[in-house]
Amino acid sequence: MAKRIQSQSKREIIAVALTAENTAILERLAQDASDLAGWTISTSAILRGLIRFADRQGPQWARTHLQKIVEEETSRGFTWGGYRKGAGRPRKEGQAHKE
C-alpha cells in the first residue's frame, strides 16, 4: 500500500485582486516558464517564485526597486474591494459619465 506524502509546508489559500493587465502578464509568465520547462507551470507557482525572488533580494533592493513598482500600482487607485475614493474608476468603453 502506498503512503501519502504530506507537503513539508502547508499552503494557505488567499485571494488576490488583479487587473486584467496583471492577469495577462501572470498568464504569459506561466506560459513562458511552461514552454521552457516542458511541463505546465501554474500561475500560483509563478507568484510563489516572484515572492521568493523578492525576498532573496534583501531590504535594499526592495527599497530601491520594489517600492517604486508598488507606488505605481497603488497610485492607479485600485484597492481591495474597488477603487480609492477620488482616484476615479476607469469607465468601460461606451459608458457615459454620471453627473
C-alpha angles and dihedrals in degrees: 000000000000120000120230112239113217120212115257091227123042114229125223120212112226134172120239123193110222132175119233088255092053091048092051091050092048092049091048091051090050091049092048091049090047092051091051096045097042093231136071116287113194126226087240090059089051092052092048090049092050091050092051091045092053091046092052092052092069135225096295091057090047091052096047102037115011095045091059092052092047091050090052090052095048093045089061086072101238114137134164108297098012142320130329114262109263094014092097127235115248111245124230117246111281094013113135122229112252115225 
